[in-house]
Amino acid sequence: MQRSFRTLRVSEVMVDSPVTVGSGDSLQHALSLLEKHGIHELPVLEHGRLVGIVTDGDLKFFTPAYQLFRDQEELRQALREFTVAEAMTVEPVSIAPQATMLEAIELMYQRSLGALLVTDDERLLGLLSVSDVLRLIIEQAE
């Protein structure tokens, strides 16, 4: 039975064990995690507390000269010199797990976000990305 986006909760669709990174980790490490897991965003934790988010877009923005590097290894070397804390978005947009999917989708659309962090206060519970929303639409269409 299909459920409406008005009744389906974020907690039912979110990834409940997202890949995370620490604020002191290198940007090269963050890039490696993004590539390894085929994802676009990493919640940033300090002592188990959510402090930000870093995305593949942040890495490109942080290294605007990335196209000038001769190869990937040269880019990786440059990214080793910077930490996640220098590129992350502080106070990222989050949503409660009991919010409806419609509320989440509207928020993602209004703020032009690729993902929402699902939180309870400063505790990360999960991550809801555009890919998760698209997967849900495909499942409901089948």
Secondary structure, 3 states (H helix, E strand, C coil): CCCCCCCCEHHHCCECCCCCEECCCEHHHHHHHHHHHCCCEEEEEECCEEEEEEEHHHHHHHCCCHHHCCCHHHHHHHHHCCEHHHHCEECCCEECCCCEHHHHHHHHHHHCCCEEEEEECCEEEEEEEHHHHHHHHHHHHC
